[in-house]
Amino acid sequence: MSVELRHLRALVAVVDAGTFTDAAAALDVSQAAVSRAVAGLESALGVRLLERNTRHVALTSTGTQVLVAARRALDEIAHLHRIAEQSRSELRVGYAWAALGKHTRRLQRAWTGPPLVFVQSNTVTAGLGEGTADVAVVRRALTDPRFGTALIGTEGRCAAVSTDSALARRRTLRFSDLARYTVAIDDRTGTTTLELWEPGPAPVAVRATHGVDEWLTLIAAGQAVGVTSEATANQNPRPGVAYRMLRQAPRIEVWLAWWRDAPPDGLDDLIRLSRAAYDRTL
């Protein structure tokens, strides 16, 4: 058996996510597929890469070295994709939960370059690291030095609650109003952390989610409440879900990100027009 890209992606995903279950969610495949891919890599190399138990997985000494090489190989493949995509006749803009919300159409109308194609990718880099986007809208700071970023605006936060909830009958809410409910949080690509409730009481429970669709489904069923950017409310209306603005909530910074070694054509114009869409001078 030879080493395949899916083997390398599975190993990196398991290490980054911490469990096979979370890695499967990140890769949008079954847990069995992830297990087979890692086992296939170990078989191809003839060494054990991960120590497994019922609670977590850990790299072996050899696995640590293989992981470094796997990341390097995947980065090179992503770079090849970026080179090939430079001749495309469209500019792909990645996002995880929402593009620019209500500002998206304004940007599209003002843009005079190649067509802007918005592509959803529930990853930390919103598709940049995977080669599916040329530039990405992110609402969490990217500390990876391979990426350049530009702040384009800020957004308010809102709560998402079931339309059957008593909270839905109120026009605005506070974080303290949500503390007695289970809060759904996507800690990989979402913008909500428990620090938002400080110094008040934290929510009674947290439910981990993996992307906006699962998050909305839980809320519509009354199994959780959520906190998100107003862009999510604009771009993701859902029967059974009511969005209510949060008072005294810190605003969310919105950034554009790109590969430093391969900035897309028209990047300066895209930044300028995106900032204009938010109507802020930064």
KEKE-3310 file (N, C-alpha, C; in steps of 0.2 Angstrom, whole numbers, plus 5000, padded with zeros to 4 digits):
npx = (5004:5003:5007:4994:4986:4974:4977:4987:4979:4970:4978:4983:4971:4966:4975:4975:4961:4960:4952:4946:4932:4929:4938:4933:4921:4927:4932:4921:4918:4915:4918:4924:4930:4940:4948:4951:4959:4970:4975:4979:4989:4998:5001:5006:5018:5024:5025:5020:5009:5001:4995:4982:4968:4953:4950:4958:4969:4987:5002:5015:5033:5039:5028:5026:5037:5032:5021:5025:5031:5020:5011:5019:5019:5005:5004:5012:5004:4993:4998:5001:4989:4985:4993:4989:4976:4977:4975:4961:4945:4938:4935:4937:4929:4931:4921:4916:4904:4896:4896:4899:4887:4874:4881:4886:4879:4881:4894:4896:4889:4897:4909:4921:4929:4934:4921:4915:4915:4907:4911:4907:4916:4919:4931:4946:4953:4944:4944:4956:4968:4965:4964:4953:4948:4953:4954:4948:4935:4936:4932:4939:4955:4969:4984:4994:5009:5009:4999:4992:4982:4968:4959:4942:4930:4917:4905:4889:4884:4872:4859:4853:4838:4826:4810:4800:4803:4803:4812:4811:4801:4806:4813:4827:4842:4852:4868:4867:4854:4855:4862:4856:4853:4857:4871:4875:4891:4903:4919:4929:4927:4918:4912:4910:4914:4916:4921:4914:4904:4909:4911:4900:4889:4893:4886:4874:4877:4886:4886:4894:4896:4897:4899:4887:4875:4872:4872:4861:4850:4850:4846:4834:4826:4825:4835:4846:4853:4861:4875:4880:4887:4879:4879:4877:4864:4858:4862:4858:4843:4831:4818:4809:4820:4824:4832:4840:4846:4860:4863:4876:4886:4902:4909:4912:4926:4929:4938:4948:4958:4972:4984:5001:5011:5005:4995:4979:4974:4968:4967:4969:4959:4948:4949:4947:4934:4927:4928:4922:4909:4906:4906:4916:4931:4946)
npy = (4994:5011:5028:5040:5055:5057:5049:5057:5068:5063:5060:5072:5079:5071:5073:5087:5089:5081:5069:5054:5055:5069:5073:5066:5074:5086:5083:5079:5066:5048:5041:5029:5029:5038:5031:5020:5027:5032:5020:5014:5023:5020:5006:5008:5014:5006:5008:5012:5026:5033:5032:5025:5026:5025:5038:5048:5052:5050:5056:5045:5044:5042:5046:5059:5065:5061:5068:5081:5081:5077:5088:5097:5092:5093:5106:5110:5104:5111:5123:5120:5119:5133:5139:5134:5139:5152:5156:5156:5162:5168:5175:5167:5167:5163:5157:5153:5153:5164:5176:5192:5195:5206:5215:5209:5209:5222:5223:5215:5221:5233:5228:5226:5218:5201:5188:5187:5173:5165:5154:5141:5135:5125:5127:5132:5142:5145:5139:5143:5136:5124:5126:5129:5142:5158:5170:5174:5176:5180:5178:5176:5179:5175:5168:5162:5164:5162:5168:5183:5197:5208:5220:5223:5228:5229:5219:5217:5207:5194:5184:5168:5159:5147:5149:5145:5148:5158:5168:5172:5181:5193:5209:5212:5205:5200:5193:5187:5183:5171:5162:5152:5142:5129:5131:5132:5129:5131:5128:5128:5136:5145:5161:5162:5161:5155:5166:5177:5178:5182:5195:5188:5174:5158:5149:5136:5124:5117:5114:5106:5110:5107:5117:5128:5123:5112:5118:5128:5118:5112:5123:5127:5116:5118:5113:5120:5136:5150:5161:5173:5181:5196:5194:5181:5180:5187:5180:5167:5163:5153:5142:5142:5147:5161:5177:5188:5204:5207:5216:5226:5219:5214:5219:5210:5207:5208:5200:5200:5187:5180:5170:5174:5172:5172:5182:5186:5193:5210:5211:5223:5231:5224:5224:5237:5240:5231:5237:5249:5244:5240:5253:5259:5267:5261)
npz = (5000:4996:5002:5003:5000:5007:5018:5024:5027:5036:5047:5051:5054:5065:5075:5076:5080:5091:5093:5085:5082:5081:5072:5061:5059:5056:5043:5037:5035:5038:5055:5054:5042:5044:5054:5046:5036:5044:5049:5037:5033:5043:5040:5027:5030:5039:5053:5070:5073:5081:5098:5105:5116:5126:5129:5123:5109:5106:5099:5094:5095:5083:5076:5078:5071:5058:5057:5055:5043:5036:5037:5030:5017:5014:5014:5003:4992:4993:4989:4976:4971:4972:4963:4951:4951:4949:4936:4935:4931:4940:4957:4972:4987:5003:5017:5034:5042:5038:5025:5021:5027:5028:5020:5009:4996:4993:4991:4981:4970:4969:4965:4952:4946:4941:4943:4959:4969:4982:4994:5005:5019:5032:5040:5050:5043:5033:5021:5015:5018:5013:5000:4993:4992:4987:4994:5011:5022:5039:5056:5067:5074:5063:5067:5060:5052:5038:5032:5026:5033:5034:5042:5040:5045:5058:5068:5076:5090:5091:5099:5097:5097:5101:5092:5100:5113:5128:5127:5114:5114:5117:5113:5113:5121:5135:5140:5152:5152:5144:5152:5159:5151:5140:5130:5113:5105:5093:5094:5085:5073:5076:5084:5098:5115:5132:5139:5136:5145:5156:5169:5174:5179:5171:5157:5161:5154:5140:5123:5111:5094:5076:5065:5056:5052:5060:5072:5070:5069:5082:5090:5084:5088:5101:5110:5113:5115:5106:5102:5091:5076:5069:5055:5053:5056:5046:5035:5037:5039:5048:5049:5065:5072:5081:5080:5091:5095:5105:5120:5126:5121:5116:5100:5085:5076:5059:5046:5031:5023:5016:5006:5010:5001:4989:4985:4979:4963:4962:4976:4984:4979:4983:4997:5000:4995:5002:5015:5013:5011:5024:5028:5036:5041:5042)
capx = (5000:5006:5004:4989:4984:4969:4980:4990:4974:4967:4982:4983:4964:4965:4980:4972:4954:4960:4949:4944:4926:4930:4942:4928:4917:4930:4933:4915:4918:4913:4924:4927:4934:4946:4951:4954:4965:4976:4978:4982:4996:5003:5002:5011:5025:5026:5026:5014:5010:4996:4994:4975:4964:4946:4949:4961:4975:4993:5007:5022:5039:5039:5022:5028:5041:5028:5016:5028:5031:5013:5009:5023:5017:4999:5005:5014:4999:4988:5002:5000:4982:4985:4996:4984:4970:4979:4972:4954:4942:4934:4939:4934:4929:4929:4919:4914:4897:4893:4901:4899:4881:4870:4885:4888:4877:4883:4901:4896:4887:4903:4915:4921:4934:4931:4915:4916:4911:4907:4912:4907:4921:4919:4938:4948:4955:4938:4945:4962:4972:4963:4965:4946:4947:4958:4954:4943:4932:4937:4930:4944:4962:4973:4990:4998:5012:5009:4993:4991:4975:4966:4953:4937:4924:4915:4898:4886:4882:4865:4857:4849:4834:4820:4804:4795:4806:4800:4816:4810:4796:4809:4817:4834:4843:4859:4872:4864:4848:4856:4866:4852:4852:4863:4873:4879:4897:4908:4925:4934:4926:4913:4915:4908:4918:4913:4924:4909:4899:4913:4912:4894:4889:4894:4880:4874:4880:4889:4885:4899:4894:4902:4896:4881:4869:4870:4870:4854:4846:4849:4842:4827:4823:4825:4839:4851:4853:4867:4877:4884:4887:4873:4880:4874:4857:4856:4863:4855:4837:4829:4811:4810:4825:4823:4838:4839:4852:4863:4865:4882:4891:4908:4908:4916:4930:4929:4945:4950:4964:4975:4991:5006:5015:5001:4989:4975:4974:4963:4966:4968:4952:4943:4949:4944:4927:4924:4928:4917:4903:4905:4905:4920:4937:4950)
capy = (5000:5017:5033:5044:5062:5056:5046:5062:5073:5060:5060:5079:5080:5068:5077:5094:5089:5077:5063:5052:5058:5076:5073:5064:5079:5091:5081:5078:5059:5044:5040:5023:5031:5041:5026:5016:5031:5032:5013:5013:5026:5016:5000:5009:5016:5000:5010:5015:5033:5035:5028:5026:5024:5027:5045:5052:5049:5054:5054:5041:5048:5042:5049:5067:5067:5060:5074:5087:5080:5077:5095:5100:5089:5095:5113:5110:5102:5117:5128:5118:5121:5140:5141:5132:5143:5159:5157:5155:5168:5170:5176:5163:5170:5157:5159:5147:5154:5169:5180:5198:5196:5211:5219:5205:5211:5229:5222:5212:5227:5238:5225:5227:5213:5194:5187:5185:5167:5164:5147:5140:5130:5125:5126:5138:5147:5146:5136:5145:5131:5118:5127:5130:5149:5163:5175:5171:5181:5176:5182:5174:5181:5170:5169:5158:5169:5161:5172:5190:5199:5215:5221:5227:5230:5225:5217:5216:5200:5192:5178:5164:5155:5144:5153:5143:5150:5164:5173:5175:5187:5200:5212:5212:5201:5200:5187:5184:5179:5165:5158:5146:5138:5125:5136:5128:5133:5128:5131:5128:5141:5150:5167:5162:5158:5156:5172:5182:5178:5185:5192:5185:5167:5155:5145:5130:5118:5119:5109:5107:5109:5107:5121:5132:5119:5108:5124:5130:5113:5111:5129:5126:5110:5120:5110:5125:5143:5152:5168:5173:5188:5198:5192:5174:5181:5190:5175:5160:5163:5146:5142:5139:5151:5169:5181:5194:5207:5206:5222:5227:5213:5216:5218:5205:5210:5204:5201:5196:5184:5177:5168:5180:5171:5171:5187:5186:5199:5214:5211:5230:5234:5220:5226:5244:5240:5228:5242:5253:5240:5241:5260:5261:5269:5257)
capz = (5000:4996:5005:4999:5003:5012:5024:5028:5030:5042:5053:5053:5057:5071:5080:5077:5083:5097:5093:5078:5081:5079:5065:5055:5058:5052:5037:5034:5033:5044:5059:5052:5036:5047:5057:5040:5033:5048:5049:5030:5033:5048:5037:5022:5033:5043:5060:5073:5073:5086:5104:5106:5122:5126:5130:5118:5105:5107:5094:5095:5094:5075:5073:5079:5065:5052:5057:5053:5036:5033:5036:5024:5011:5012:5012:4996:4988:4993:4985:4969:4969:4972:4957:4946:4951:4947:4929:4935:4929:4946:4963:4977:4994:5008:5024:5038:5044:5034:5021:5024:5030:5024:5016:5004:4990:4991:4989:4974:4966:4968:4962:4944:4944:4940:4947:4966:4971:4989:4995:5012:5021:5039:5043:5053:5038:5029:5014:5012:5019:5009:4993:4990:4992:4986:5000:5015:5027:5045:5062:5072:5071:5061:5069:5056:5048:5031:5030:5027:5035:5034:5046:5036:5049:5064:5068:5082:5091:5093:5102:5092:5102:5098:5092:5105:5119:5130:5125:5108:5114:5119:5107:5114:5126:5138:5141:5158:5150:5141:5156:5162:5145:5136:5124:5108:5103:5088:5096:5079:5068:5079:5088:5104:5120:5138:5142:5135:5151:5162:5176:5177:5179:5165:5155:5165:5150:5133:5118:5105:5087:5071:5059:5057:5051:5066:5077:5069:5070:5089:5092:5082:5092:5108:5114:5115:5112:5103:5101:5084:5073:5065:5048:5053:5056:5040:5029:5039:5042:5048:5053:5071:5075:5081:5082:5095:5096:5112:5123:5130:5119:5112:5093:5082:5071:5052:5043:5025:5024:5010:5007:5009:4995:4983:4985:4973:4959:4964:4983:4987:4978:4987:5004:5000:4994:5008:5020:5011:5012:5031:5030:5041:5039:5047)
cpx = (5004:5003:5000:4988:4979:4971:4983:4985:4971:4971:4982:4977:4964:4969:4977:4965:4955:4957:4947:4937:4926:4933:4937:4923:4920:4931:4927:4915:4916:4919:4927:4932:4941:4951:4955:4960:4971:4979:4981:4989:5001:5005:5007:5018:5028:5028:5020:5015:5006:4995:4986:4972:4957:4945:4952:4966:4981:4998:5013:5027:5040:5033:5023:5032:5037:5023:5019:5029:5025:5010:5013:5020:5010:4999:5007:5009:4994:4992:5001:4994:4981:4988:4992:4978:4971:4976:4965:4951:4937:4938:4935:4935:4927:4926:4916:4906:4893:4898:4901:4892:4877:4874:4887:4886:4880:4890:4901:4894:4893:4909:4915:4926:4931:4926:4918:4911:4912:4907:4912:4912:4922:4926:4940:4950:4950:4940:4952:4967:4971:4963:4958:4944:4953:4959:4948:4941:4932:4935:4934:4951:4966:4981:4996:5002:5012:5003:4993:4983:4974:4959:4948:4931:4923:4908:4896:4885:4875:4864:4853:4845:4829:4814:4799:4797:4803:4805:4815:4805:4799:4813:4824:4836:4850:4862:4869:4858:4849:4859:4862:4850:4858:4865:4877:4885:4901:4915:4931:4933:4921:4916:4913:4912:4915:4916:4919:4904:4903:4911:4905:4894:4889:4887:4880:4877:4882:4888:4889:4895:4899:4899:4889:4875:4867:4868:4863:4849:4845:4845:4835:4823:4822:4829:4845:4849:4860:4869:4881:4884:4881:4873:4877:4867:4854:4857:4860:4849:4835:4823:4813:4816:4824:4830:4836:4845:4854:4865:4872:4887:4896:4907:4913:4920:4930:4935:4944:4957:4966:4982:4996:5010:5011:4995:4986:4975:4968:4962:4965:4961:4947:4943:4946:4937:4923:4923:4923:4910:4901:4904:4909:4927:4942:4958)
cpy = (5006:5023:5038:5050:5061:5053:5052:5067:5070:5061:5067:5081:5077:5071:5084:5094:5085:5070:5061:5055:5065:5077:5071:5070:5085:5090:5079:5071:5055:5043:5034:5025:5034:5036:5022:5020:5031:5025:5012:5017:5022:5009:5002:5011:5010:5002:5012:5022:5036:5030:5030:5023:5026:5034:5050:5048:5053:5051:5050:5046:5048:5046:5057:5069:5066:5066:5080:5087:5080:5084:5099:5098:5092:5103:5114:5108:5108:5123:5127:5120:5129:5142:5139:5136:5150:5161:5157:5162:5171:5171:5172:5166:5165:5160:5153:5147:5159:5173:5187:5200:5201:5215:5215:5207:5218:5228:5219:5217:5231:5235:5225:5222:5206:5192:5184:5179:5165:5157:5145:5134:5130:5123:5133:5144:5148:5144:5138:5139:5125:5119:5128:5137:5153:5168:5172:5177:5177:5181:5180:5176:5175:5172:5166:5163:5168:5166:5179:5192:5206:5216:5226:5230:5227:5224:5216:5209:5199:5185:5174:5159:5152:5149:5151:5145:5157:5170:5176:5181:5193:5202:5212:5207:5203:5193:5183:5181:5172:5160:5152:5141:5134:5130:5131:5132:5128:5132:5131:5134:5146:5156:5167:5158:5159:5163:5178:5183:5181:5192:5188:5177:5164:5151:5138:5124:5121:5113:5110:5105:5109:5111:5124:5128:5115:5113:5126:5124:5112:5117:5128:5121:5112:5117:5114:5132:5145:5159:5168:5180:5189:5196:5185:5175:5183:5184:5168:5160:5155:5146:5139:5143:5158:5172:5187:5197:5207:5213:5221:5221:5216:5214:5213:5208:5205:5206:5198:5193:5181:5174:5173:5179:5171:5176:5187:5193:5203:5214:5218:5232:5230:5222:5233:5244:5236:5233:5247:5250:5241:5248:5262:5263:5266:5259)
cpz = (5000:5000:5001:5003:5008:5018:5028:5031:5036:5048:5056:5057:5064:5077:5081:5081:5090:5097:5086:5077:5078:5073:5059:5054:5054:5045:5033:5031:5039:5048:5057:5046:5039:5050:5051:5037:5037:5049:5042:5030:5038:5044:5031:5024:5037:5050:5063:5074:5079:5092:5105:5113:5121:5126:5125:5114:5106:5101:5097:5094:5086:5072:5073:5073:5058:5051:5054:5045:5032:5032:5030:5017:5009:5010:5005:4991:4987:4989:4978:4966:4968:4965:4951:4945:4949:4940:4929:4933:4934:4952:4969:4984:4998:5014:5027:5039:5040:5030:5024:5026:5025:5019:5010:4997:4988:4989:4982:4969:4964:4965:4955:4942:4941:4945:4954:4968:4978:4990:5002:5013:5028:5042:5046:5048:5032:5021:5011:5013:5015:5002:4989:4990:4991:4991:5004:5020:5034:5051:5068:5070:5069:5063:5065:5052:5040:5028:5031:5029:5035:5037:5041:5039:5055:5064:5075:5083:5093:5096:5097:5097:5098:5098:5097:5112:5121:5128:5119:5108:5116:5113:5107:5120:5129:5139:5147:5157:5147:5146:5159:5157:5143:5130:5119:5105:5098:5090:5090:5075:5070:5082:5095:5109:5127:5141:5141:5141:5157:5163:5178:5177:5172:5163:5159:5161:5143:5129:5112:5099:5082:5064:5060:5056:5057:5071:5076:5071:5078:5092:5090:5086:5099:5113:5116:5113:5110:5103:5095:5082:5069:5058:5048:5053:5050:5034:5031:5042:5042:5052:5060:5075:5075:5083:5085:5096:5104:5114:5126:5128:5115:5105:5091:5076:5065:5048:5036:5026:5017:5011:5005:5002:4988:4984:4979:4969:4961:4972:4986:4985:4982:4994:5004:4999:4999:5014:5019:5012:5020:5033:5036:5038:5044:5046)
residu = (MET:SER:VAL:GLU:LEU:ARG:HIS:LEU:ARG:ALA:LEU:VAL:ALA:VAL:VAL:ASP:ALA:GLY:THR:PHE:THR:ASP:ALA:ALA:ALA:ALA:LEU:ASP:VAL:SER:GLN:ALA:ALA:VAL:SER:ARG:ALA:VAL:ALA:GLY:LEU:GLU:SER:ALA:LEU:GLY:VAL:ARG:LEU:LEU:GLU:ARG:ASN:THR:ARG:HIS:VAL:ALA:LEU:THR:SER:THR:GLY:THR:GLN:VAL:LEU:VAL:ALA:ALA:ARG:ARG:ALA:LEU:ASP:GLU:ILE:ALA:HIS:LEU:HIS:ARG:ILE:ALA:GLU:GLN:SER:ARG:SER:GLU:LEU:ARG:VAL:GLY:TYR:ALA:TRP:ALA:ALA:LEU:GLY:LYS:HIS:THR:ARG:ARG:LEU:GLN:ARG:ALA:TRP:THR:GLY:PRO:PRO:LEU:VAL:PHE:VAL:GLN:SER:ASN:THR:VAL:THR:ALA:GLY:LEU:GLY:GLU:GLY:THR:ALA:ASP:VAL:ALA:VAL:VAL:ARG:ARG:ALA:LEU:THR:ASP:PRO:ARG:PHE:GLY:THR:ALA:LEU:ILE:GLY:THR:GLU:GLY:ARG:CYS:ALA:ALA:VAL:SER:THR:ASP:SER:ALA:LEU:ALA:ARG:ARG:ARG:THR:LEU:ARG:PHE:SER:ASP:LEU:ALA:ARG:TYR:THR:VAL:ALA:ILE:ASP:ASP:ARG:THR:GLY:THR:THR:THR:LEU:GLU:LEU:TRP:GLU:PRO:GLY:PRO:ALA:PRO:VAL:ALA:VAL:ARG:ALA:THR:HIS:GLY:VAL:ASP:GLU:TRP:LEU:THR:LEU:ILE:ALA:ALA:GLY:GLN:ALA:VAL:GLY:VAL:THR:SER:GLU:ALA:THR:ALA:ASN:GLN:ASN:PRO:ARG:PRO:GLY:VAL:ALA:TYR:ARG:MET:LEU:ARG:GLN:ALA:PRO:ARG:ILE:GLU:VAL:TRP:LEU:ALA:TRP:TRP:ARG:ASP:ALA:PRO:PRO:ASP:GLY:LEU:ASP:ASP:LEU:ILE:ARG:LEU:SER:ARG:ALA:ALA:TYR:ASP:ARG:THR:LEU)
# end
